[in-house]
Amino acid sequence: MDIVLRGMTWSHPRGYDPLVACSKLWREATGVEVQWDKRSLQDFEAYPIEEPARRYDLIVIDHPHVGQATREGCLKPFDDPARAAERGALERASVGSSSASYLWQGRQWALPIDAATQVTAWRPDLIDAPPRLWSDALDFARAGAALCPMRPPHSLMILYTLTGNLGRPCVVEGPDLIDAGAGAEAYERMRELTALLDSRCFAFDPIDVFEAMAAPESRIACAPLIYGYVSYSHEGFRPRRILFADIPPLGRDGPVGSALGGTGIAVSALSTQIEAASDFAYWVASGEAQAGPYAASGGQPAHAAAWEADAVNARVGDFYRATRRTLDGAWLRPRHDGYMAFQEAAAKLLNEALQSGAGEKETIARINALFRASLRDVL
């Protein structure tokens, strides 16, 4: 009897197309079929894993969910001793902290298949080069030529990135998440930036910003802090091509501190085909798949074999080489059970504060209070 697995990913060509392409090749090689469904970016970022784990064998996840998923017992960790060497090879080959982001309480809950962090997006037909410093980004904003996604949770990601770039990355263990001084400065810089941006940014996620930038009539030349989406670097994906670069530093240490994103592939603990699901997960995370069909089908790999390949970079305007320093210097968000609810509440609080003109000290203190509350059950 043929094995048919069901998978859930997120609704964008970058998240869906490469998995469909790889699954077709996997069926041809093994006879195992993987059928993929997709959910919106907002659902992917905000909703728990427990419900899809009841319906799917494979689930593409965001690393901040791992604490909650561990408590719910809905994922099968990748800890088979017989595959330790294979798992170790993937860990060594993943870019930045992509593999480490799914390591929680000593167990690997997902394998990285997509690496992302906040970088800079820019239109090469409108400007000769991306902003190199934070002051350059403000100049574009003053000229009406910049956008940033501020829809929760992305505003909070910008706050994280700026505090990290100032040399005071957030402290995931608490008790306070954000350094008062760096947080206040980052908030002030955000308030300065958002005052110059179109107010629609507060309703925009990264996809909204990219779609606005890539429109034929758009005069938006850059998005100084936004999660990288390699899809928009492909010629012909949209009417206008978007390229990517390292973040424009606010601090003195270069493009460091960006809030890590990306996705991993996990196996449901409730699956009746755990071995078959694990086999596919290992293969789609491998250098063979990631630098081959995964990247060729519009994916944004997490394996160094793809990030370093000339052929892979040539198709996408050097997306990987142009953002590697930022990815390697990215900051890993909290992952404890309770973090996801904090992330949503803190981003909403931050947006309300920016739009109402609330003070920096009060705002950072309120975010830290929310974070302390989220830690109570895990300290």
C-alpha positions as semicolon CSV with decimal commas, in nm:
position;residue;x (nm);y (nm);z (nm)
1;M;0,000;0,000;0,000
2;D;0,136;0,341;-0,095
3;I;0,219;0,584;0,185
4;V;0,053;0,925;0,163
5;L;0,167;1,197;0,403
6;R;-0,007;1,529;0,462
7;G;0,186;1,849;0,526
8;M;0,098;2,203;0,632
9;T;0,304;2,506;0,532
10;W;0,244;2,880;0,486
11;S;0,073;3,054;0,200
12;H;0,339;3,215;-0,018
13;P;0,527;3,076;-0,321
14;R;0,845;3,072;-0,110
15;G;0,680;2,852;0,152
16;Y;0,471;2,628;-0,074
17;D;0,624;2,583;-0,420
18;P;0,960;2,429;-0,317
19;L;0,791;2,173;-0,094
20;V;0,555;2,068;-0,373
21;A;0,847;2,038;-0,616
22;C;1,059;1,839;-0,372
23;S;0,764;1,614;-0,285
24;K;0,718;1,524;-0,651
25;L;1,081;1,414;-0,674
26;W;1,052;1,227;-0,344
27;R;0,754;1,029;-0,473
28;E;0,942;0,940;-0,790
29;A;1,239;0,819;-0,582
30;T;1,060;0,646;-0,293
31;G;0,692;0,599;-0,378
32;V;0,595;0,812;-0,076
33;E;0,354;1,094;-0,158
34;V;0,342;1,420;0,040
35;Q;0,035;1,638;-0,011
36;W;0,068;2,001;0,106
37;D;-0,190;2,246;0,237
38;K;-0,115;2,607;0,331
39;R;-0,231;2,873;0,577
40;S;-0,192;3,251;0,577
41;L;0,123;3,422;0,701
42;Q;-0,076;3,574;0,989
43;D;-0,205;3,231;1,098
44;F;0,144;3,085;1,060
45;E;0,296;3,352;1,284
46;A;0,027;3,358;1,552
47;Y;-0,156;3,027;1,592
48;P;-0,048;2,721;1,793
49;I;0,085;2,400;1,640
50;E;-0,137;2,161;1,834
51;E;-0,435;2,181;1,597
52;P;-0,245;2,113;1,271
53;A;-0,050;1,837;1,449
54;R;-0,379;1,648;1,481
55;R;-0,439;1,662;1,106
56;Y;-0,094;1,658;0,943
57;D;0,216;1,439;0,947
58;L;0,455;1,724;0,860
59;I;0,426;2,084;0,978
60;V;0,637;2,383;0,880
61;I;0,689;2,592;1,195
62;D;0,841;2,917;1,323
63;H;1,100;2,862;1,598
64;P;0,933;3,073;1,872
65;H;0,657;2,809;1,883
66;V;0,885;2,531;2,012
67;G;0,833;2,597;2,383
68;Q;0,457;2,581;2,351
69;A;0,475;2,278;2,122
70;T;0,699;2,100;2,374
71;R;0,443;2,153;2,652
72;E;0,162;2,033;2,427
73;G;0,360;1,723;2,328
74;C;0,246;1,755;1,968
75;L;0,583;1,718;1,790
76;K;0,815;1,421;1,757
77;P;1,175;1,532;1,827
78;F;1,453;1,439;1,588
79;D;1,656;1,242;1,841
80;D;1,690;0,894;1,691
81;P;2,046;0,785;1,785
82;A;2,077;0,602;1,453
83;R;2,053;0,938;1,273
84;A;2,282;1,137;1,501
85;A;2,553;1,174;1,235
86;E;2,301;1,292;0,976
87;R;2,151;1,538;1,223
88;G;2,495;1,667;1,320
89;A;2,587;1,727;0,957
90;L;2,271;1,934;0,908
91;E;2,346;2,133;1,222
92;R;2,698;2,218;1,104
93;A;2,577;2,315;0,758
94;S;2,287;2,538;0,858
95;V;2,342;2,912;0,822
96;G;2,344;3,138;1,126
97;S;2,141;3,004;1,419
98;S;1,886;2,832;1,196
99;S;1,943;2,484;1,337
100;A;1,993;2,603;1,695
101;S;1,661;2,787;1,683
102;Y;1,474;2,454;1,689
103;L;1,688;2,305;1,968
104;W;1,495;2,332;2,293
105;Q;1,555;2,157;2,626
106;G;1,824;1,946;2,465
107;R;1,608;1,812;2,180
108;Q;1,576;1,904;1,813
109;W;1,210;1,977;1,735
110;A;1,245;2,072;1,369
111;L;1,504;2,074;1,092
112;P;1,575;2,411;0,926
113;I;1,457;2,439;0,567
114;D;1,425;2,818;0,529
115;A;1,660;3,085;0,667
116;A;1,557;3,448;0,704
117;T;1,619;3,755;0,911
118;Q;1,546;4,126;0,883
119;V;1,755;4,273;0,600
120;T;1,721;4,563;0,354
121;A;1,515;4,545;0,034
122;W;1,576;4,787;-0,253
123;R;1,477;4,859;-0,612
124;P;1,783;4,870;-0,842
125;D;1,586;5,048;-1,114
126;L;1,512;5,338;-0,876
127;I;1,838;5,376;-0,682
128;D;2,201;5,286;-0,743
129;A;2,262;5,127;-0,402
130;P;2,073;5,036;-0,084
131;P;2,102;5,250;0,230
132;R;2,435;5,177;0,398
133;L;2,368;5,354;0,729
134;W;2,056;5,417;0,935
135;S;2,076;5,786;0,846
136;D;2,052;5,689;0,478
137;A;1,732;5,496;0,551
138;L;1,581;5,805;0,714
139;D;1,672;6,010;0,408
140;F;1,473;5,770;0,187
141;A;1,181;5,789;0,429
142;R;1,187;6,172;0,421
143;A;1,170;6,154;0,044
144;G;0,863;5,929;0,057
145;A;1,062;5,643;-0,092
146;A;1,062;5,393;0,198
147;L;0,821;5,152;0,364
148;C;0,851;4,916;0,662
149;P;0,609;4,644;0,774
150;M;0,465;4,742;1,111
151;R;0,176;4,500;1,143
152;P;0,222;4,283;1,454
153;P;0,454;4,110;1,515
154;H;0,684;4,291;1,270
155;S;0,705;4,618;1,459
156;L;0,839;4,428;1,760
157;M;1,093;4,256;1,534
158;I;1,221;4,600;1,430
159;L;1,256;4,700;1,795
160;Y;1,451;4,379;1,858
161;T;1,677;4,440;1,560
162;L;1,759;4,797;1,655
163;T;1,838;4,714;2,019
164;G;2,057;4,427;1,903
165;N;2,234;4,647;1,652
166;L;2,301;4,903;1,925
167;G;2,503;4,634;2,103
168;R;2,245;4,546;2,370
169;P;2,051;4,247;2,235
170;C;1,744;4,145;2,429
171;V;1,790;3,896;2,715
172;V;1,571;3,593;2,649
173;E;1,612;3,455;3,002
174;G;1,474;3,774;3,158
175;P;1,371;3,904;3,395
176;D;1,370;4,211;3,165
177;L;1,378;4,142;2,794
178;I;1,492;4,485;2,674
179;D;1,775;4,696;2,810
180;A;1,620;5,023;2,925
181;G;1,877;5,248;2,757
182;A;1,907;5,066;2,425
183;G;1,532;5,007;2,418
184;A;1,459;5,376;2,469
185;E;1,697;5,474;2,189
186;A;1,556;5,210;1,954
187;Y;1,202;5,324;2,030
188;E;1,295;5,686;1,957
189;R;1,449;5,583;1,625
190;M;1,136;5,388;1,540
191;R;0,918;5,684;1,630
192;E;1,130;5,908;1,407
193;L;1,107;5,659;1,120
194;T;0,735;5,584;1,143
195;A;0,651;5,956;1,153
196;L;0,802;5,975;0,803
197;L;0,635;5,662;0,663
198;D;0,295;5,611;0,505
199;S;0,052;5,530;0,787
200;R;-0,053;5,218;0,594
201;C;0,268;5,058;0,722
202;F;0,091;4,979;1,049
203;A;-0,138;4,745;0,852
204;F;0,140;4,600;0,633
205;D;0,324;4,271;0,678
206;P;0,636;4,203;0,466
207;I;0,438;4,060;0,175
208;D;0,223;4,374;0,163
209;V;0,536;4,590;0,149
210;F;0,696;4,383;-0,125
211;E;0,382;4,386;-0,335
212;A;0,365;4,766;-0,302
213;M;0,734;4,802;-0,388
214;A;0,715;4,571;-0,690
215;A;0,419;4,744;-0,857
216;P;0,511;4,906;-1,193
217;E;0,416;5,257;-1,080
218;S;0,575;5,231;-0,734
219;R;0,829;5,492;-0,627
220;I;0,921;5,302;-0,310
221;A;1,295;5,252;-0,340
222;C;1,370;5,062;-0,019
223;A;1,249;4,889;0,294
224;P;1,535;4,933;0,542
225;L;1,423;4,660;0,785
226;I;1,217;4,373;0,650
227;Y;1,238;3,996;0,642
228;G;1,412;3,885;0,325
229;Y;1,197;3,715;0,060
230;V;1,408;3,568;-0,216
231;S;1,101;3,527;-0,441
232;Y;1,106;3,898;-0,526
233;S;1,467;3,870;-0,649
234;H;1,369;3,634;-0,928
235;E;1,338;3,803;-1,265
236;G;0,974;3,807;-1,370
237;F;0,826;3,713;-1,033
238;R;0,668;4,057;-1,016
239;P;0,666;4,356;-1,256
240;R;0,968;4,512;-1,082
241;R;1,261;4,321;-0,935
242;I;1,367;4,374;-0,572
243;L;1,721;4,309;-0,449
244;F;1,844;4,266;-0,092
245;A;2,136;4,379;0,122
246;D;2,261;4,377;0,481
247;I;2,079;4,599;0,728
248;P;2,191;4,964;0,754
249;P;2,365;4,980;1,093
250;L;2,247;5,209;1,367
251;G;2,526;5,097;1,601
252;R;2,901;5,061;1,551
253;D;2,935;4,684;1,503
254;G;2,805;4,644;1,150
255;P;2,496;4,445;1,045
256;V;2,444;4,246;1,366
257;G;2,148;4,191;1,595
258;S;1,873;4,135;1,338
259;A;1,578;3,929;1,466
260;L;1,606;3,578;1,320
261;G;1,312;3,432;1,127
262;G;1,293;3,139;0,888
263;T;1,113;2,807;0,916
264;G;1,175;2,446;1,008
265;I;1,003;2,121;0,917
266;A;0,861;1,922;1,207
267;V;0,696;1,581;1,243
268;S;0,369;1,543;1,430
269;A;0,387;1,317;1,734
270;L;0,036;1,201;1,639
271;S;0,136;1,083;1,292
272;T;0,092;0,715;1,210
273;Q;0,382;0,745;0,963
274;I;0,656;0,901;1,176
275;E;0,942;0,715;1,008
276;A;0,829;0,809;0,656
277;A;0,769;1,169;0,760
278;S;1,113;1,188;0,922
279;D;1,278;1,049;0,610
280;F;1,126;1,323;0,396
281;A;1,216;1,592;0,651
282;Y;1,582;1,486;0,657
283;W;1,600;1,482;0,279
284;V;1,431;1,819;0,217
285;A;1,667;1,977;0,474
286;S;1,976;1,822;0,313
287;G;2,229;2,004;0,098
288;E;2,128;1,791;-0,200
289;A;1,767;1,911;-0,189
290;Q;1,828;2,262;-0,058
291;A;2,090;2,363;-0,316
292;G;1,903;2,172;-0,587
293;P;1,525;2,150;-0,633
294;Y;1,435;2,348;-0,321
295;A;1,625;2,661;-0,429
296;A;1,540;2,612;-0,797
297;S;1,168;2,609;-0,715
298;G;1,168;2,944;-0,535
299;G;1,263;2,833;-0,186
300;Q;1,489;3,023;0,050
301;P;1,716;2,750;0,186
302;A;1,875;2,721;0,528
303;H;2,168;2,506;0,413
304;A;2,508;2,664;0,348
305;A;2,547;2,457;0,031
306;A;2,275;2,672;-0,124
307;W;2,383;3,006;0,027
308;E;2,735;2,963;-0,109
309;A;2,653;2,822;-0,454
310;D;2,730;3,042;-0,754
311;A;2,436;2,904;-0,954
312;V;2,189;2,964;-0,671
313;N;2,306;3,322;-0,618
314;A;2,312;3,399;-0,990
315;R;1,938;3,337;-1,022
316;V;1,848;3,581;-0,745
317;G;2,080;3,880;-0,774
318;D;2,323;3,750;-0,508
319;F;2,046;3,747;-0,246
320;Y;2,237;3,505;-0,022
321;R;2,584;3,656;-0,043
322;A;2,444;4,008;-0,008
323;T;2,267;3,928;0,322
324;R;2,490;3,659;0,476
325;R;2,661;3,888;0,728
326;T;2,326;3,995;0,866
327;L;2,197;3,637;0,881
328;D;2,509;3,508;1,056
329;G;2,491;3,792;1,310
330;A;2,118;3,753;1,379
331;W;1,966;3,732;1,726
332;L;1,758;3,435;1,840
333;R;1,417;3,521;1,985
334;P;1,274;3,370;2,307
335;R;1,105;3,033;2,264
336;H;0,956;2,955;2,605
337;D;0,596;2,849;2,647
338;G;0,413;3,179;2,684
339;Y;0,630;3,373;2,442
340;M;0,387;3,369;2,150
341;A;0,112;3,539;2,349
342;F;0,366;3,793;2,473
343;Q;0,487;3,864;2,119
344;E;0,139;3,948;1,995
345;A;0,051;4,162;2,298
346;A;0,385;4,346;2,299
347;A;0,367;4,429;1,928
348;K;0,016;4,571;1,968
349;L;0,129;4,774;2,269
350;L;0,427;4,905;2,074
351;N;0,214;5,012;1,779
352;E;-0,036;5,189;2,002
353;A;0,250;5,371;2,173
354;L;0,412;5,479;1,846
355;Q;0,084;5,606;1,708
356;S;-0,022;5,786;2,025
357;G;0,316;5,941;2,103
358;A;0,371;5,756;2,430
359;G;0,709;5,805;2,595
360;E;1,002;5,571;2,543
361;K;1,068;5,483;2,908
362;E;0,704;5,406;2,978
363;T;0,669;5,194;2,665
364;I;0,980;4,984;2,723
365;A;0,882;4,934;3,087
366;R;0,538;4,810;2,986
367;I;0,685;4,566;2,733
368;N;0,926;4,435;2,997
369;A;0,639;4,389;3,240
370;L;0,454;4,181;2,982
371;F;0,765;3,971;2,928
372;R;0,814;3,907;3,300
373;A;0,456;3,789;3,318
374;S;0,515;3,549;3,026
375;L;0,807;3,392;3,214
376;R;0,625;3,319;3,540
377;D;0,539;2,963;3,457
378;V;0,887;2,872;3,333
379;L;1,118;3,032;3,589
